[in-house]
Amino acid sequence: MPHHNAFIKDKDGNPNPLGLRVLGAFFPIEVHIPPQIAEALAKEGKPIPTPVTGLGLIDTGATMTCVHEEILTSLGLNPTGVVNSGTAAGPVQQNVYPVRIVFPAQGWTLDVPAAGVNLTGQTTQLDPPQPLIVLLGRNLLEQWILVWNGPAGHWAVAF
Amino acid sequence: MALEREREYYESLKEDLLRHHEGQFAVIHADQLLGTYTTFDEALAAGVRAYGTQPFLIQEVAEKAGEIQHPALTVGMLYAPP
């Protein structure tokens, strides 16, 4: 079973629950165009866009995985749908795109529909901060087992 | 927003689709229903086979579909450095 364990430790190598609280559970990820579209581009003799790298944060509050929309448009993707998103100011419409998310360190590849959102300026609290480009939502988490061990500064996923 | 024509066409077909294809994914381009498919991936593959890289709609056939929430983002609880 593919799995990933993350242990957040302090500078002395001890479990760091506060560090886990501050950082959350994130992965280095790549956003690719889906293979079906890559194949169509190849048939049309068009170049395959280079994937975009950044961080993806697990967000159990998000019903759908969200990707910074500027990245999706830079990859040349067209939306395949529209969803209503609840906000404090009322519902807004957001485009939905098919994307491939690759987890290079784990060797995982997942294809999911994702909402295009504005993640400009969002970072993780690493030093130096790194840009957050994806919120890994529950349409992806439904394939995973997620363990959150706060006191041990440990989280894990398996699927 | 994107795919307005396709979404309008879906709305005109919705009652019929709900009767026979609830839970499936409909693929629509302009005023043409390509078909309904069991999964989003199958629908995407069929849409790309038929229309290449042109825009098309993949719509889950459901009485109430297409609502999402991502509260950490919408209420500003993610981290942005000062």
gemmi code that builds the backbone of each chain (N, CA, C; Angstrom):
import gemmi

chains = {
    "A": [
        ("MET", (0.853, -1.194, 0.000), (0.000, 0.000, 0.000), (0.892, 1.247, 0.000)),
        ("PRO", (0.759, 2.139, -0.999), (1.566, 3.372, -0.988), (1.256, 4.206, 0.255)),
        ("HIS", (2.285, 4.702, 0.894), (2.057, 5.516, 2.082), (3.160, 6.558, 2.243)),
        ("HIS", (2.863, 7.570, 3.050), (3.831, 8.630, 3.318), (3.687, 9.028, 4.782)),
        ("ASN", (4.809, 9.096, 5.485), (4.842, 9.540, 6.885), (5.626, 10.835, 6.983)),
        ("ALA", (5.126, 11.771, 7.771), (5.865, 13.015, 8.015), (5.982, 13.220, 9.521)),
        ("PHE", (7.196, 13.418, 9.989), (7.449, 13.660, 11.410), (8.020, 15.077, 11.541)),
        ("ILE", (7.291, 15.942, 12.231), (7.760, 17.312, 12.427), (8.543, 17.332, 13.743)),
        ("LYS", (9.812, 17.739, 13.649), (10.674, 17.712, 14.838), (11.274, 19.089, 15.095)),
        ("ASP", (11.655, 19.325, 16.358), (12.330, 20.586, 16.668), (13.820, 20.437, 16.382)),
        ("LYS", (14.586, 21.482, 16.707), (16.005, 21.456, 16.323), (16.797, 20.385, 17.072)),
        ("ASP", (16.222, 19.897, 18.184), (16.898, 18.823, 18.926), (16.423, 17.436, 18.499)),
        ("GLY", (15.545, 17.390, 17.519), (15.062, 16.100, 17.023), (13.886, 15.540, 17.802)),
        ("ASN", (13.271, 16.359, 18.653), (12.103, 15.911, 19.419), (10.813, 16.195, 18.652)),
        ("PRO", (9.739, 15.403, 18.915), (8.457, 15.684, 18.257), (8.025, 17.124, 18.506)),
        ("ASN", (7.460, 17.741, 17.467), (7.138, 19.166, 17.530), (5.666, 19.388, 17.171)),
        ("PRO", (4.771, 19.170, 18.149), (3.338, 19.353, 17.859), (3.006, 20.758, 17.381)),
        ("LEU", (3.660, 21.779, 17.953), (3.383, 23.147, 17.531), (3.778, 23.347, 16.070)),
        ("GLY", (4.920, 22.754, 15.702), (5.369, 22.854, 14.306), (4.351, 22.257, 13.363)),
        ("LEU", (3.765, 21.124, 13.756), (2.747, 20.499, 12.913), (1.525, 21.403, 12.808)),
        ("ARG", (1.132, 21.998, 13.944), (-0.042, 22.886, 13.925), (0.195, 24.062, 12.979)),
        ("VAL", (1.402, 24.616, 13.033), (1.704, 25.808, 12.236), (1.826, 25.461, 10.745)),
        ("LEU", (2.511, 24.359, 10.460), (2.797, 24.033, 9.056), (1.640, 23.345, 8.355)),
        ("GLY", (0.917, 22.496, 9.071), (-0.090, 21.666, 8.410), (0.575, 20.522, 7.665)),
        ("ALA", (-0.227, 19.806, 6.923), (0.262, 18.642, 6.179), (0.368, 19.022, 4.712)),
        ("PHE", (1.571, 19.065, 4.207), (1.756, 19.504, 2.821), (2.741, 18.595, 2.091)),
        ("PHE", (2.663, 18.641, 0.792), (3.551, 17.882, -0.095), (4.140, 18.821, -1.150)),
        ("PRO", (5.385, 18.597, -1.553), (5.829, 19.169, -2.831), (5.064, 18.453, -3.946)),
        ("ILE", (4.487, 19.215, -4.845), (3.689, 18.597, -5.902), (3.973, 19.273, -7.252)),
        ("GLU", (3.495, 18.598, -8.289), (3.559, 19.164, -9.647), (2.139, 19.146, -10.222)),
        ("VAL", (1.773, 20.222, -10.891), (0.478, 20.264, -11.580), (0.736, 20.056, -13.073)),
        ("HIS", (0.146, 19.001, -13.598), (0.307, 18.643, -15.018), (-1.040, 18.749, -15.730)),
        ("ILE", (-0.994, 18.788, -17.057), (-2.233, 18.593, -17.815), (-2.560, 17.102, -17.776)),
        ("PRO", (-3.842, 16.733, -17.864), (-4.198, 15.314, -17.827), (-3.655, 14.578, -19.061)),
        ("PRO", (-3.420, 13.282, -18.953), (-2.814, 12.537, -20.069), (-3.669, 12.544, -21.328)),
        ("GLN", (-4.996, 12.581, -21.161), (-5.873, 12.601, -22.346), (-5.616, 13.859, -23.176)),
        ("ILE", (-5.400, 14.979, -22.472), (-5.177, 16.245, -23.178), (-3.753, 16.295, -23.739)),
        ("ALA", (-2.808, 15.717, -23.012), (-1.429, 15.654, -23.523), (-1.403, 14.868, -24.837)),
        ("GLU", (-2.166, 13.794, -24.876), (-2.221, 12.963, -26.084), (-2.836, 13.757, -27.251)),
        ("ALA", (-3.901, 14.508, -26.941), (-4.558, 15.301, -27.991), (-3.610, 16.379, -28.517)),
        ("LEU", (-2.859, 17.014, -27.620), (-1.906, 18.036, -28.056), (-0.836, 17.420, -28.945)),
        ("ALA", (-0.371, 16.234, -28.543), (0.662, 15.555, -29.338), (0.129, 15.253, -30.741)),
        ("LYS", (-1.129, 14.799, -30.815), (-1.728, 14.489, -32.122), (-1.836, 15.736, -32.984)),
        ("GLU", (-2.095, 16.883, -32.323), (-2.224, 18.144, -33.064), (-0.853, 18.778, -33.329)),
        ("GLY", (0.210, 18.086, -32.891), (1.563, 18.601, -33.113), (1.897, 19.803, -32.252)),
        ("LYS", (1.171, 19.945, -31.144), (1.417, 21.092, -30.259), (2.303, 20.659, -29.089)),
        ("PRO", (3.077, 21.596, -28.517), (3.950, 21.225, -27.395), (3.156, 20.917, -26.121)),
        ("ILE", (3.702, 20.018, -25.322), (3.092, 19.698, -24.025), (3.619, 20.709, -23.010)),
        ("PRO", (2.724, 21.428, -22.319), (3.213, 22.438, -21.369), (4.010, 21.816, -20.225)),
        ("THR", (4.992, 22.569, -19.778), (5.818, 22.117, -18.659), (5.005, 22.173, -17.363)),
        ("PRO", (5.063, 21.108, -16.554), (4.316, 21.143, -15.291), (4.804, 22.253, -14.363)),
        ("VAL", (3.919, 22.654, -13.466), (4.245, 23.721, -12.516), (4.432, 23.090, -11.133)),
        ("THR", (5.501, 23.475, -10.457), (5.814, 22.888, -9.152), (5.478, 23.866, -8.025)),
        ("GLY", (5.189, 23.313, -6.862), (4.885, 24.125, -5.677), (4.489, 23.193, -4.548)),
        ("LEU", (3.743, 23.739, -3.611), (3.308, 22.931, -2.475), (1.799, 22.732, -2.513)),
        ("GLY", (1.369, 21.549, -2.081), (-0.044, 21.243, -1.927), (-0.336, 20.972, -0.463)),
        ("LEU", (-1.320, 21.667, 0.084), (-1.676, 21.535, 1.501), (-2.942, 20.695, 1.629)),
        ("ILE", (-2.923, 19.701, 2.488), (-4.143, 18.928, 2.746), (-5.144, 19.844, 3.445)),
        ("ASP", (-6.346, 19.930, 2.877), (-7.391, 20.807, 3.424), (-8.670, 19.986, 3.565)),
        ("THR", (-8.902, 19.453, 4.761), (-10.085, 18.608, 4.957), (-11.376, 19.419, 4.911)),
        ("GLY", (-11.278, 20.748, 4.947), (-12.473, 21.586, 4.848), (-12.923, 21.808, 3.412)),
        ("ALA", (-12.057, 21.504, 2.453), (-12.376, 21.773, 1.048), (-13.053, 20.552, 0.436)),
        ("THR", (-14.264, 20.736, -0.076), (-14.948, 19.592, -0.689), (-14.258, 19.170, -1.974)),
        ("MET", (-13.685, 20.132, -2.683), (-13.010, 19.836, -3.953), (-11.589, 20.361, -3.906)),
        ("THR", (-10.683, 19.642, -4.523), (-9.308, 20.117, -4.656), (-9.304, 21.440, -5.421)),
        ("CYS", (-8.471, 22.364, -4.963), (-8.403, 23.693, -5.570), (-6.979, 23.930, -6.076)),
        ("VAL", (-6.875, 24.534, -7.240), (-5.569, 24.842, -7.822), (-5.566, 26.327, -8.193)),
        ("HIS", (-4.433, 26.972, -7.978), (-4.290, 28.382, -8.357), (-4.637, 28.517, -9.847)),
        ("GLU", (-5.671, 29.306, -10.148), (-6.232, 29.304, -11.514), (-5.234, 29.815, -12.550)),
        ("GLU", (-4.365, 30.723, -12.147), (-3.360, 31.242, -13.084), (-2.495, 30.109, -13.636)),
        ("ILE", (-2.226, 29.122, -12.804), (-1.418, 27.975, -13.246), (-2.197, 27.161, -14.276)),
        ("LEU", (-3.478, 26.963, -14.016), (-4.294, 26.160, -14.935), (-4.386, 26.831, -16.297)),
        ("THR", (-4.550, 28.139, -16.303), (-4.640, 28.831, -17.592), (-3.264, 28.864, -18.273)),
        ("SER", (-2.190, 28.952, -17.468), (-0.848, 28.941, -18.081), (-0.547, 27.592, -18.724)),
        ("LEU", (-1.189, 26.544, -18.243), (-1.020, 25.211, -18.848), (-1.907, 25.044, -20.091)),
        ("GLY", (-2.711, 26.062, -20.373), (-3.567, 26.015, -21.565), (-4.820, 25.193, -21.377)),
        ("LEU", (-5.175, 24.896, -20.129), (-6.365, 24.066, -19.892), (-7.645, 24.886, -20.048)),
        ("ASN", (-8.661, 24.257, -20.613), (-10.002, 24.849, -20.651), (-10.807, 24.305, -19.488)),
        ("PRO", (-11.681, 25.128, -18.887), (-12.571, 24.563, -17.868), (-13.516, 23.539, -18.482)),
        ("THR", (-13.883, 22.543, -17.697), (-14.878, 21.559, -18.153), (-16.164, 21.684, -17.338)),
        ("GLY", (-16.250, 22.702, -16.503), (-17.462, 22.883, -15.718), (-17.370, 24.114, -14.853)),
        ("VAL", (-18.469, 24.367, -14.165), (-18.565, 25.513, -13.259), (-19.252, 25.030, -11.994)),
        ("VAL", (-18.770, 25.459, -10.835), (-19.416, 25.106, -9.571), (-19.724, 26.374, -8.794)),
        ("ASN", (-20.698, 26.256, -7.921), (-20.988, 27.349, -6.995), (-20.206, 27.104, -5.719)),
        ("SER", (-19.542, 28.130, -5.259), (-18.745, 28.016, -4.048), (-19.320, 28.942, -2.984)),
        ("GLY", (-19.547, 28.393, -1.797), (-20.080, 29.203, -0.708), (-18.995, 30.070, -0.110)),
        ("THR", (-19.257, 31.364, 0.010), (-18.295, 32.255, 0.670), (-19.047, 33.100, 1.691)),
        ("ALA", (-18.292, 33.824, 2.510), (-18.926, 34.679, 3.510), (-19.810, 35.726, 2.836)),
        ("ALA", (-19.460, 36.099, 1.608), (-20.213, 37.130, 0.883), (-21.297, 36.530, -0.011)),
        ("GLY", (-21.544, 35.228, 0.137), (-22.545, 34.581, -0.711), (-21.885, 33.710, -1.754)),
        ("PRO", (-22.702, 32.980, -2.545), (-22.126, 32.051, -3.517), (-21.429, 32.768, -4.672)),
        ("VAL", (-20.316, 32.214, -5.095), (-19.645, 32.683, -6.314), (-19.423, 31.475, -7.215)),
        ("GLN", (-19.299, 31.735, -8.513), (-19.064, 30.643, -9.455), (-17.570, 30.502, -9.709)),
        ("GLN", (-17.119, 29.250, -9.761), (-15.709, 28.988, -10.050), (-15.606, 27.930, -11.140)),
        ("ASN", (-14.604, 28.094, -11.984), (-14.378, 27.115, -13.043), (-13.791, 25.833, -12.473)),
        ("VAL", (-14.122, 24.716, -13.121), (-13.547, 23.414, -12.760), (-12.704, 22.922, -13.939)),
        ("TYR", (-11.533, 22.408, -13.623), (-10.595, 21.945, -14.654), (-10.186, 20.496, -14.345)),
        ("PRO", (-9.891, 19.728, -15.385), (-9.284, 18.416, -15.141), (-7.778, 18.612, -14.950)),
        ("VAL", (-7.204, 18.043, -13.909), (-5.758, 18.184, -13.702), (-5.155, 16.848, -13.280)),
        ("ARG", (-3.873, 16.743, -13.519), (-3.078, 15.631, -12.982), (-2.160, 16.201, -11.924)),
        ("ILE", (-2.211, 15.645, -10.716), (-1.309, 16.081, -9.648), (-0.312, 14.964, -9.402)),
        ("VAL", (0.963, 15.324, -9.504), (2.046, 14.359, -9.309), (2.763, 14.692, -8.006)),
        ("PHE", (3.034, 13.639, -7.224), (3.780, 13.761, -5.981), (5.154, 13.137, -6.254)),
        ("PRO", (6.126, 13.953, -6.688), (7.372, 13.365, -7.198), (8.140, 12.561, -6.150)),
        ("ALA", (8.148, 13.024, -4.909), (8.921, 12.309, -3.888), (8.312, 10.953, -3.574)),
        ("GLN", (6.988, 10.851, -3.720), (6.300, 9.606, -3.393), (6.086, 8.734, -4.639)),
        ("GLY", (6.230, 9.319, -5.807), (5.967, 8.595, -7.046), (4.483, 8.377, -7.287)),
        ("TRP", (3.640, 9.248, -6.742), (2.187, 9.098, -6.906), (1.683, 10.026, -8.008)),
        ("THR", (0.642, 9.567, -8.682), (-0.013, 10.372, -9.718), (-1.512, 10.254, -9.520)),
        ("LEU", (-2.196, 11.394, -9.414), (-3.644, 11.368, -9.209), (-4.307, 12.342, -10.171)),
        ("ASP", (-5.369, 11.880, -10.826), (-6.135, 12.727, -11.743), (-7.445, 13.101, -11.062)),
        ("VAL", (-7.682, 14.387, -10.926), (-8.914, 14.850, -10.263), (-9.443, 16.100, -10.938)),
        ("PRO", (-10.766, 16.324, -10.875), (-11.262, 17.644, -11.222), (-10.931, 18.618, -10.083)),
        ("ALA", (-10.551, 19.835, -10.448), (-10.155, 20.812, -9.426), (-10.756, 22.170, -9.743)),
        ("ALA", (-11.119, 22.886, -8.689), (-11.645, 24.242, -8.863), (-10.476, 25.208, -9.045)),
        ("GLY", (-10.629, 26.126, -9.957), (-9.627, 27.170, -10.140), (-9.894, 28.299, -9.161)),
        ("VAL", (-8.938, 28.579, -8.295), (-9.118, 29.616, -7.271), (-7.906, 30.546, -7.271)),
        ("ASN", (-8.032, 31.618, -6.516), (-6.930, 32.578, -6.423), (-6.131, 32.308, -5.148)),
        ("LEU", (-4.946, 31.733, -5.318), (-4.077, 31.462, -4.165), (-2.886, 32.423, -4.137)),
        ("THR", (-3.029, 33.548, -4.792), (-1.935, 34.534, -4.819), (-1.520, 34.899, -3.394)),
        ("GLY", (-0.231, 34.810, -3.118), (0.298, 35.234, -1.819), (0.176, 34.194, -0.721)),
        ("GLN", (-0.456, 33.060, -1.014), (-0.598, 32.030, 0.025), (0.697, 31.207, 0.089)),
        ("THR", (1.188, 31.025, 1.287), (2.429, 30.275, 1.449), (2.304, 29.353, 2.651)),
        ("THR", (3.257, 28.439, 2.760), (3.397, 27.709, 4.012), (4.377, 28.486, 4.882)),
        ("GLN", (4.365, 28.199, 6.173), (5.224, 28.961, 7.080), (6.593, 28.304, 7.211)),
        ("LEU", (7.120, 27.837, 6.081), (8.490, 27.338, 6.074), (9.422, 28.550, 6.035)),
        ("ASP", (10.686, 28.316, 6.315), (11.666, 29.386, 6.238), (12.684, 29.024, 5.157)),
        ("PRO", (12.698, 29.673, 4.008), (11.807, 30.752, 3.593), (10.427, 30.211, 3.202)),
        ("PRO", (9.389, 31.062, 3.232), (8.051, 30.615, 2.832), (8.053, 30.109, 1.393)),
        ("GLN", (7.245, 29.100, 1.138), (7.139, 28.569, -0.228), (5.691, 28.672, -0.685)),
        ("PRO", (5.494, 28.945, -1.971), (4.119, 29.193, -2.439), (3.253, 27.951, -2.403)),
        ("LEU", (2.040, 28.200, -1.979), (1.028, 27.156, -1.937), (0.239, 27.256, -3.242)),
        ("ILE", (0.211, 26.189, -4.016), (-0.481, 26.270, -5.312), (-1.688, 25.340, -5.400)),
        ("VAL", (-1.801, 24.424, -4.429), (-2.918, 23.471, -4.462), (-3.442, 23.252, -3.044)),
        ("LEU", (-4.771, 23.203, -2.905), (-5.396, 22.696, -1.674), (-5.922, 21.305, -2.008)),
        ("LEU", (-5.400, 20.313, -1.316), (-5.785, 18.924, -1.592), (-7.082, 18.646, -0.840)),
        ("GLY", (-8.191, 18.656, -1.560), (-9.507, 18.584, -0.938), (-10.067, 17.174, -0.867)),
        ("ARG", (-11.336, 17.120, -0.449), (-11.918, 15.816, -0.110), (-12.224, 14.949, -1.323)),
        ("ASN", (-12.281, 15.514, -2.547), (-12.462, 14.633, -3.704), (-11.185, 13.863, -4.004)),
        ("LEU", (-10.070, 14.285, -3.426), (-8.830, 13.522, -3.515), (-8.654, 12.680, -2.247)),
        ("LEU", (-8.974, 13.295, -1.107), (-8.806, 12.579, 0.168), (-9.719, 11.359, 0.263)),
        ("GLU", (-10.805, 11.323, -0.533), (-11.712, 10.166, -0.449), (-11.007, 8.883, -0.884)),
        ("GLN", (-9.840, 9.026, -1.529), (-9.068, 7.855, -1.933), (-8.018, 7.481, -0.883)),
        ("TRP", (-7.887, 8.297, 0.160), (-6.768, 8.153, 1.091), (-7.231, 7.782, 2.505)),
        ("ILE", (-6.295, 7.179, 3.247), (-6.426, 7.069, 4.706), (-5.509, 8.144, 5.276)),
        ("LEU", (-6.059, 8.993, 6.123), (-5.278, 10.103, 6.677), (-5.190, 9.945, 8.191)),
        ("VAL", (-3.960, 9.963, 8.719), (-3.742, 9.875, 10.168), (-3.091, 11.171, 10.633)),
        ("TRP", (-3.685, 11.772, 11.654), (-3.152, 13.023, 12.213), (-2.852, 12.775, 13.679)),
        ("ASN", (-1.575, 12.700, 14.028), (-1.176, 12.455, 15.413), (-0.535, 13.733, 15.953)),
        ("GLY", (-1.392, 14.627, 16.426), (-0.928, 15.938, 16.884), (0.143, 15.870, 17.968)),
        ("PRO", (-0.093, 15.115, 19.062), (0.900, 15.104, 20.145), (2.275, 14.626, 19.686)),
        ("ALA", (2.328, 13.775, 18.674), (3.614, 13.246, 18.204), (4.198, 14.082, 17.062)),
        ("GLY", (3.477, 15.128, 16.644), (3.953, 15.931, 15.512), (4.063, 15.090, 14.249)),
        ("HIS", (3.130, 14.168, 14.076), (3.228, 13.192, 12.988), (1.927, 13.151, 12.203)),
        ("TRP", (2.030, 13.072, 10.877), (0.868, 12.780, 10.050), (1.257, 11.774, 8.979)),
        ("ALA", (0.274, 11.073, 8.484), (0.563, 10.035, 7.487), (-0.627, 9.882, 6.563)),
        ("VAL", (-0.351, 9.507, 5.328), (-1.436, 9.139, 4.417), (-1.072, 7.819, 3.752)),
        ("ALA", (-2.095, 7.089, 3.382), (-1.923, 5.830, 2.646), (-3.133, 5.692, 1.738)),
        ("PHE", (-2.959, 4.950, 0.677), (-4.111, 4.672, -0.175), (-3.877, 3.397, -0.950)),
    ],
    "B": [
        ("MET", (-19.243, 33.521, -17.180), (-18.471, 32.318, -16.859), (-18.353, 31.434, -18.095)),
        ("ALA", (-17.506, 30.435, -17.964), (-17.231, 29.543, -19.092), (-18.425, 28.646, -19.394)),
        ("LEU", (-18.506, 28.197, -20.621), (-19.422, 27.125, -21.030), (-20.893, 27.468, -20.795)),
        ("GLU", (-21.244, 28.741, -20.971), (-22.635, 29.140, -20.699), (-23.625, 28.416, -21.612)),
        ("ARG", (-23.268, 28.350, -22.905), (-24.169, 27.702, -23.867), (-24.367, 26.230, -23.496)),
        ("GLU", (-23.281, 25.562, -23.146), (-23.345, 24.142, -22.795), (-24.159, 23.932, -21.520)),
        ("ARG", (-23.989, 24.845, -20.561), (-24.719, 24.684, -19.299), (-26.210, 24.934, -19.492)),
        ("GLU", (-26.519, 25.888, -20.379), (-27.937, 26.114, -20.700), (-28.532, 24.878, -21.371)),
        ("TYR", (-27.771, 24.289, -22.269), (-28.264, 23.101, -22.980), (-28.453, 21.940, -21.988)),
        ("TYR", (-27.502, 21.813, -21.053), (-27.654, 20.765, -20.029), (-28.952, 20.967, -19.251)),
        ("GLU", (-29.222, 22.214, -18.861), (-30.443, 22.487, -18.088), (-31.683, 22.058, -18.869)),
        ("SER", (-31.640, 22.253, -20.201), (-32.801, 21.868, -21.027), (-32.957, 20.343, -21.096)),
        ("LEU", (-31.868, 19.614, -20.870), (-31.907, 18.141, -20.945), (-32.031, 17.480, -19.578)),
        ("LYS", (-31.885, 18.274, -18.538), (-31.663, 17.721, -17.190), (-32.745, 16.717, -16.758)),
        ("GLU", (-33.997, 17.076, -16.979), (-35.075, 16.173, -16.529), (-34.936, 14.792, -17.155)),
        ("ASP", (-34.725, 14.770, -18.466), (-34.563, 13.496, -19.181), (-33.340, 12.740, -18.690)),
        ("LEU", (-32.238, 13.461, -18.527), (-31.001, 12.798, -18.098), (-31.162, 12.214, -16.699)),
        ("LEU", (-31.865, 12.947, -15.830), (-32.055, 12.455, -14.463), (-32.838, 11.139, -14.449)),
        ("ARG", (-33.761, 11.009, -15.389), (-34.587, 9.799, -15.430), (-33.755, 8.551, -15.720)),
        ("HIS", (-32.748, 8.689, -16.569), (-32.049, 7.489, -17.054), (-30.554, 7.458, -16.737)),
        ("HIS", (-29.977, 8.596, -16.367), (-28.513, 8.632, -16.256), (-28.044, 9.321, -14.972)),
        ("GLU", (-28.863, 9.305, -13.946), (-28.477, 9.990, -12.709), (-27.169, 9.400, -12.170)),
        ("GLY", (-26.276, 10.283, -11.730), (-24.996, 9.849, -11.174), (-23.906, 9.705, -12.220)),
        ("GLN", (-24.289, 9.776, -13.506), (-23.273, 9.688, -14.552), (-22.788, 11.092, -14.935)),
        ("PHE", (-21.840, 11.131, -15.858), (-21.249, 12.407, -16.271), (-21.581, 12.645, -17.746)),
        ("ALA", (-22.300, 13.730, -18.008), (-22.687, 14.064, -19.377), (-21.613, 14.948, -20.014)),
        ("VAL", (-21.332, 14.670, -21.283), (-20.382, 15.495, -22.040), (-21.167, 16.263, -23.102)),
        ("ILE", (-21.043, 17.591, -23.070), (-21.793, 18.459, -23.983), (-20.832, 19.466, -24.615)),
        ("HIS", (-20.974, 19.606, -25.939), (-20.207, 20.622, -26.673), (-21.208, 21.407, -27.504)),
        ("ALA", (-21.245, 22.722, -27.305), (-22.252, 23.578, -27.951), (-23.639, 22.999, -27.637)),
        ("ASP", (-24.459, 22.721, -28.649), (-25.793, 22.140, -28.402), (-25.799, 20.665, -28.751)),
        ("GLN", (-24.747, 19.968, -28.385), (-24.659, 18.544, -28.725), (-24.301, 17.747, -27.468)),
        ("LEU", (-25.137, 16.756, -27.176), (-24.824, 15.825, -26.088), (-24.037, 14.677, -26.701)),
        ("LEU", (-22.793, 14.548, -26.283), (-21.959, 13.454, -26.819), (-22.390, 12.121, -26.225)),
        ("GLY", (-22.661, 12.120, -24.908), (-23.064, 10.891, -24.236), (-22.939, 11.050, -22.739)),
        ("THR", (-23.248, 9.973, -22.010), (-23.059, 9.972, -20.559), (-22.108, 8.840, -20.200)),
        ("TYR", (-21.327, 9.061, -19.149), (-20.225, 8.160, -18.816), (-20.211, 7.913, -17.309)),
        ("THR", (-19.663, 6.772, -16.949), (-19.705, 6.357, -15.546), (-18.820, 7.219, -14.644)),
        ("THR", (-17.640, 7.604, -15.154), (-16.716, 8.382, -14.320), (-16.311, 9.670, -15.035)),
        ("PHE", (-15.788, 10.596, -14.246), (-15.282, 11.858, -14.805), (-14.164, 11.574, -15.803)),
        ("ASP", (-13.259, 10.634, -15.463), (-12.131, 10.325, -16.351), (-12.605, 9.778, -17.694)),
        ("GLU", (-13.622, 8.905, -17.658), (-14.159, 8.367, -18.915), (-14.780, 9.483, -19.741)),
        ("ALA", (-15.477, 10.385, -19.060), (-16.100, 11.508, -19.757), (-15.037, 12.406, -20.383)),
        ("LEU", (-13.964, 12.648, -19.644), (-12.881, 13.482, -20.171), (-12.256, 12.823, -21.402)),
        ("ALA", (-11.997, 11.535, -21.307), (-11.377, 10.824, -22.435), (-12.288, 10.900, -23.668)),
        ("ALA", (-13.586, 10.693, -23.467), (-14.523, 10.728, -24.596), (-14.591, 12.137, -25.187)),
        ("GLY", (-14.627, 13.143, -24.325), (-14.698, 14.520, -24.790), (-13.461, 14.908, -25.588)),
        ("VAL", (-12.309, 14.508, -25.107), (-11.064, 14.847, -25.819), (-10.991, 14.088, -27.152)),
        ("ARG", (-11.458, 12.823, -27.148), (-11.474, 12.063, -28.415), (-12.352, 12.766, -29.452)),
        ("ALA", (-13.486, 13.283, -28.992), (-14.446, 13.884, -29.927), (-14.075, 15.312, -30.312)),
        ("TYR", (-13.586, 16.088, -29.348), (-13.437, 17.527, -29.588), (-11.990, 18.017, -29.470)),
        ("GLY", (-11.061, 17.112, -29.219), (-9.660, 17.534, -29.086), (-9.503, 18.516, -27.942)),
        ("THR", (-8.850, 19.620, -28.223), (-8.581, 20.593, -27.156), (-9.616, 21.721, -27.131)),
        ("GLN", (-10.721, 21.564, -27.885), (-11.795, 22.569, -27.809), (-12.530, 22.445, -26.462)),
        ("PRO", (-13.137, 23.554, -26.004), (-13.861, 23.484, -24.730), (-15.110, 22.607, -24.822)),
        ("PHE", (-15.369, 21.858, -23.781), (-16.616, 21.086, -23.657), (-16.949, 20.953, -22.180)),
        ("LEU", (-18.227, 20.685, -21.926), (-18.717, 20.593, -20.542), (-18.768, 19.135, -20.090)),
        ("ILE", (-18.291, 18.882, -18.878), (-18.517, 17.589, -18.221), (-19.396, 17.892, -17.011)),
        ("GLN", (-20.629, 17.422, -17.039), (-21.590, 17.758, -15.988), (-22.105, 16.491, -15.314)),
        ("GLU", (-21.914, 16.417, -14.009), (-22.497, 15.290, -13.271), (-24.013, 15.426, -13.301)),
        ("VAL", (-24.691, 14.327, -13.640), (-26.154, 14.362, -13.725), (-26.697, 14.128, -12.310)),
        ("ALA", (-27.173, 15.196, -11.703), (-27.672, 15.110, -10.326), (-28.695, 16.212, -10.113)),
        ("GLU", (-29.654, 15.912, -9.243), (-30.693, 16.908, -8.942), (-30.044, 18.200, -8.459)),
        ("LYS", (-29.117, 18.031, -7.515), (-28.409, 19.200, -6.995), (-26.917, 18.893, -7.078)),
        ("ALA", (-26.240, 19.507, -8.005), (-24.803, 19.245, -8.165), (-24.089, 20.568, -8.317)),
        ("GLY", (-22.796, 20.508, -8.157), (-21.999, 21.680, -8.481), (-21.892, 22.699, -7.371)),
        ("GLU", (-21.953, 22.240, -6.114), (-21.706, 23.170, -5.002), (-20.498, 22.682, -4.227)),
        ("ILE", (-19.571, 23.575, -3.971), (-18.388, 23.197, -3.205), (-18.160, 24.202, -2.087)),
        ("GLN", (-17.297, 23.811, -1.154), (-16.887, 24.721, -0.083), (-15.391, 24.564, 0.143)),
        ("HIS", (-14.735, 25.649, 0.403), (-13.328, 25.611, 0.833), (-13.134, 26.764, 1.822)),
        ("PRO", (-13.662, 26.563, 3.028), (-13.750, 27.687, 3.979), (-12.415, 28.292, 4.375)),
        ("ALA", (-11.345, 27.479, 4.460), (-10.064, 28.054, 4.884), (-9.627, 29.145, 3.920)),
        ("LEU", (-9.922, 28.951, 2.649), (-9.549, 29.944, 1.648), (-10.528, 31.117, 1.648)),
        ("THR", (-11.819, 30.794, 1.685), (-12.800, 31.869, 1.494), (-12.913, 32.778, 2.711)),
        ("VAL", (-12.584, 32.276, 3.891), (-12.635, 33.195, 5.046), (-11.246, 33.689, 5.437)),
        ("GLY", (-10.264, 33.383, 4.593), (-8.938, 33.968, 4.795), (-8.145, 33.351, 5.925)),
        ("MET", (-8.315, 32.046, 6.130), (-7.580, 31.399, 7.226), (-6.259, 30.772, 6.787)),
        ("LEU", (-5.949, 30.829, 5.497), (-4.635, 30.356, 5.067), (-3.608, 31.414, 5.423)),
        ("TYR", (-2.338, 31.033, 5.333), (-1.278, 31.945, 5.746), (-0.769, 32.770, 4.566)),
        ("ALA", (-0.703, 34.046, 4.748), (-0.030, 34.912, 3.785), (0.900, 35.813, 4.574)),
        ("PRO", (2.180, 35.844, 4.228), (3.122, 36.626, 5.032), (2.787, 38.111, 4.989)),
        ("PRO", (3.018, 38.818, 6.096), (2.682, 40.248, 6.142), (3.572, 41.059, 5.188)),
    ],
}
model = gemmi.Model(1)
for chain_id, residues in chains.items():
    chain = gemmi.Chain(chain_id)
    for i, (resn, *xyz) in enumerate(residues, 1):
        res = gemmi.Residue()
        res.name, res.seqid = resn, gemmi.SeqId(i, " ")
        for name, pos in zip(("N", "CA", "C"), xyz):
            atom = gemmi.Atom()
            atom.name, atom.element = name, gemmi.Element(name[0])
            atom.pos, atom.b_iso = gemmi.Position(*pos), 0.0
            res.add_atom(atom)
        chain.add_residue(res)
    model.add_chain(chain)
structure = gemmi.Structure()
structure.add_model(model)
structure.setup_entities()
